Amino acid sequence: MGTLIISLSDETEKKLREIVREMYGSSKGAISKVVEDALKNYFFIPLPENSLL
């Protein structure tokens, strides 16, 4: 398992924590689970042809 350290705006962090709390309460690893699920979904979104990815 890899570890990432990221920076989020205060507004984004607050929204993330609200969503996590609604979905999982305060269970250990909940933020990681939500972020991992979001990234997995993002990977399947078609990107424009001029995208850097």
C-alpha positions, -999 to 999 in steps of 0.1 A, spaced: 0 0 0 13 34 -9 12 66 11 5 100 -4 7 134 13 -15 160 -4 -26 195 2 -62 206 -1 -79 239 2 -97 244 36 -130 243 18 -123 210 0 -110 194 32 -141 205 51 -164 190 24 -144 158 23 -146 154 60 -184 161 59 -189 134 33 -167 109 51 -186 115 84 -220 110 66 -209 78 49 -187 61 75 -188 80 107 -154 83 124 -142 48 115 -105 44 110 -94 46 74 -126 62 62 -109 92 45 -86 69 26 -116 47 15 -135 77 2 -105 92 -16 -95 58 -31 -131 52 -43 -132 87 -58 -99 82 -77 -110 48 -90 -142 64 -104 -121 93 -118 -99 69 -137 -129 58 -158 -140 93 -169 -131 98 -206 -105 125 -209 -103 151 -238 -78 142 -265 -56 172 -256 -53 161 -220 -19 156 -205 -28 122 -191 
